[in-house]
Amino acid sequence: MSMFSNLQQPFLRRALFGGLAAALPAYGQRGRRGASADEENEQFPLPKDEVERRIVAVLEAMHSGGGTYLSVPVSDGKMLRILTESCLAKRVVEVGTSTGYSGLFFALALSRTGGHLTTHELNEGRAATARANFAKAGVSSLATVVVGDAHETVKKVKGPVDVLFLDADKEAYVHYLKTLLPAVRPGGLIVAHNTGMVPEYLSLVRGDPALDTVIYSGGGGLSVTVKKL
Ligand SMILES: C[S@@+](CC[C@H](N)C(=O)[O-])C[C@H]1O[C@@H](n2cnc3c(N)ncnc32)[C@H](O)[C@@H]1O
């Protein structure tokens, strides 16, 4: 009798796979300080050097001092950084700057890739705060804040864009996508936040054979779309 035919015995299956299932979460999902996977995802990244230390310090101060406004959770910020850095992005466009919190996660990646963020914000006060936060973090040269109604300002965006991040007025996601998709380079990413609130946007990206989309629902609900090569 082979090992596999033995597995047809219910008690053996339970012993083997039940034991594995019980052991795996404890093995793979405990992180720093014994945090759970979800808690670990919400930890700020460990700074690699002085450049990252300055950026992370501003992120932490914004987080603990009420300096964010409708900003992404840390887990989504880290995802933005990871996606941006792993595709060696040179040009990132964000719609919805707020106070620059997600922009600083982009800056973590762009300080490595030598890239630049152009971020669009309607509210002048929040745009000014974002600029001040970028200056405090030492990354002013990595980010341009465009003040105005993004319904109009995005029409001036020129490609190629490596990563596009939509995080402003949800009812305009479809408009932003239609306006900006031609500027996204083949192989580039379109990331949208709070996608649970934008079913028509999801129908559009899921229904386009030139795109492929996955939704990461752990943080605020992030859809990640590739414009196929
Ligand atoms: C959810 S917040 C952005 C959060 C930011 N991405 C972060 O994680 O820190 C949305 C921002 O979009 C801005 N916004 C809303 N409608 C806009 C428009 N039509 N044009 C430009 N910005 C807009 C709001 O003023 C607000 O600051």
The ligand as an SDF file (V2000), in Angstrom:
LIG
                    3D

 27 29  0  0  0  0  0  0  0  0999 V2000
   -8.6910   59.8870    0.1230 C   0  0  0  0  0  0  0  0  0  0  0  0
   -7.8780   61.4290    0.0820 S   0  0  0  0  0  0  0  0  0  0  0  0
   -6.2870   61.0180   -0.5680 C   0  0  0  0  0  0  0  0  0  0  0  0
   -5.4100   60.3270    0.4400 C   0  0  0  0  0  0  0  0  0  0  0  0
   -3.9780   60.2440    0.0270 C   0  0  0  0  0  0  0  0  0  0  0  0
   -3.8170   59.5170   -1.2160 N   0  0  0  0  0  0  0  0  0  0  0  0
   -3.2040   59.5550    1.1370 C   0  0  0  0  0  0  0  0  0  0  0  0
   -3.2590   58.3180    1.2110 O   0  0  0  0  0  0  0  0  0  0  0  0
   -2.6040   60.2510    1.9480 O   0  0  0  0  0  0  0  0  0  0  0  0
   -8.6500   62.1890   -1.2830 C   0  0  0  0  0  0  0  0  0  0  0  0
   -8.1050   63.5400   -1.6710 C   0  0  0  0  0  0  0  0  0  0  0  0
   -8.5700   63.8090   -2.9950 O   0  0  0  0  0  0  0  0  0  0  0  0
   -8.8450   65.1620   -3.0830 C   0  0  0  0  0  0  0  0  0  0  0  0
   -9.8030   65.3810   -4.1890 N   0  0  0  0  0  0  0  0  0  0  0  0
  -11.1340   65.1330   -4.2140 C   0  0  0  0  0  0  0  0  0  0  0  0
  -11.6600   65.4910   -5.4020 N   0  0  0  0  0  0  0  0  0  0  0  0
  -10.6310   65.9590   -6.1400 C   0  0  0  0  0  0  0  0  0  0  0  0
  -10.5320   66.5070   -7.4440 C   0  0  0  0  0  0  0  0  0  0  0  0
  -11.5790   66.6190   -8.2390 N   0  0  0  0  0  0  0  0  0  0  0  0
   -9.3160   66.8930   -7.8740 N   0  0  0  0  0  0  0  0  0  0  0  0
   -8.2160   66.7650   -7.1020 C   0  0  0  0  0  0  0  0  0  0  0  0
   -8.2560   66.2760   -5.8540 N   0  0  0  0  0  0  0  0  0  0  0  0
   -9.4470   65.8840   -5.3750 C   0  0  0  0  0  0  0  0  0  0  0  0
   -9.4230   65.5300   -1.7270 C   0  0  0  0  0  0  0  0  0  0  0  0
   -9.2990   66.9300   -1.5030 O   0  0  0  0  0  0  0  0  0  0  0  0
   -8.5940   64.6670   -0.7810 C   0  0  0  0  0  0  0  0  0  0  0  0
   -7.5090   65.3880   -0.2420 O   0  0  0  0  0  0  0  0  0  0  0  0
  1  2  1  0
  2  3  1  0
  2 10  1  0
  3  4  1  0
  4  5  1  0
  5  6  1  0
  5  7  1  0
  7  8  2  0
  7  9  1  0
 10 11  1  0
 11 12  1  0
 11 26  1  0
 12 13  1  0
 13 14  1  0
 13 24  1  0
 14 15  1  0
 14 23  1  0
 15 16  2  0
 16 17  1  0
 17 18  1  0
 17 23  2  0
 18 19  1  0
 18 20  2  0
 20 21  1  0
 21 22  2  0
 22 23  1  0
 24 25  1  0
 24 26  1  0
 26 27  1  0
M  CHG  2   2   1   9  -1
M  END
$$$$
